[in-house]
């Protein structure tokens, strides 16, 4: 949420959190085990609510953590539940590294969307250096021509 908050501040964006109906465990190890089980089952966990007036948005910034080298399965639920035709998707993720993962999967599941290059930021770095992250996100948005 740290990166999403920074993006929203920079571009005055509306926000929607993909919040699971069944909450993930707070314990890191337990959460990773649930994530792994979901991947193995190719699960589509349900989420709470929906984006009001989704069709009125041209650009969607899609943020997610990387779990087991993939998007969380609930993100696939979101991608499959919405019509992305004609929209631009700008992905961003956090993980144990600064690797960006997900563009190809988003292109596949958000059919008809133009998916721009995303950014990956270490999750721990976001928590420990939010001011530095603000600068990185600002520069990334500038490079994309969004500010």
N, C-alpha and C positions, 0 to 999 in steps of 0.2 A: 504493500500500500504506500510505502514511502515514495517510490518512483511515480506511481499514479498520482499522488498528491502534488508532487513537483510539476508534473506535466499539466495537471489541471490548473495550477497556479499560473503557469506560463502562458497558457492559451485560453484561460477562462472556460474550461470544458465542463460539461455535465459528467457525472460519474454514475456507474452502475457496478456494484460488486457481485461477482458470481459466487454467491454464498450457498454452500450445500445444504440441502434439506437435513441430511444427517451429518452433523459436524464431525470433522476429522479430529483425532486425538491431539491433545496439546503436547504430549510427549513426542519429541522428535523421532525416536526410534519406532514407536508405535505408529506414528503417522506415515513413516516411510514404508512400513510393512503393509499398511492399508493401501497406500499408493501402488505398491508392487502387485498386490492382489488384484486391484482394479485393472492394472495394465494386463496382467495375465488373463483376466476374464474379458478383456476388451469392453469393460463396463461403461455405462453412460449414466453416471450419478445425476440425480435430479438436483436442480438448484431452485432457490426461492425467488419468486417474482419474475418480472420480465422488463425489458427496456421499453418504456413507454414511447410510442411514436418512433419505433426503430427505423421505419421507412423514411423518416424525415432527416436522418443523419447521412451525410455524404462520406464522412471520415470517422473511422472507429480506431481508437488506440486500444490495443488488446494487450493486457499485461498478465503475466503468469509466472509462477516459479517453475523451475525445471525439476522434475521428479523422475529419477531413474532414466536420465538422458532423453526425456520426452515431456511433452505438455501433460499437465494433469488431465485425466480422463474427463473431468467435468468441463474442461475447456472444449473438448470435442462435442460434448452435449450442447454447449452454447453455440458452437459453430453450426451444428446440424439443425438447431432449433430456429435459426434466423436466416432471412434472405439477404445475402451479401451481394447480390448482383448489382453492378454499377457502383459499388462502394470502394473506398480506399481503406485498407487495413494497415495500420502502422503498429507492428508488434514490439513488445519489450519484455525482457525476462530477467529474473534473478536466479542465481544458482551458486554452487560452491566455487565456480570459476567465472571468468568474464566472457565465456563463450555464449554466443547467441545461437539458439536452437529453435526451430519451428516454422521457418518461412515455407518450406515445401509442404508441410502438413497443413498449414493454414490455407495455402493456395488450393490444396486438394479438397478440404472440407468447407471452405468459404467460397463455394463455386461462384464464378463470375466476378470476384473481387480482384482489384489490383492490390497486391501486397508489396509494400515497400520494404527496404532493408531495415531490420530492427536493430536493437541494441541489447547487449547482455551485460549485466553488472553483478558483481559478487554481492550476494545478500548480506554477508557480514560487513562488507564495506559500506553498504547503505545504512546499516544500523550504527556503525561506529563513526562514519564521516558524512552525515547528511548534508553539510554545507558544501563539501567537495562534489557530492553527487548532484547537487543543484546546478553547479557550474557545468558538469559534464552533460546533464540533460539539456540545459539551456543551449549549449554548443551543438548538440545533436539535433535539436529542434531547428536551430538556425541553419544547419547544414541541409536539413530537409526542406527549408524554405517555409517553415510553419510559424516562425516569428521573425 
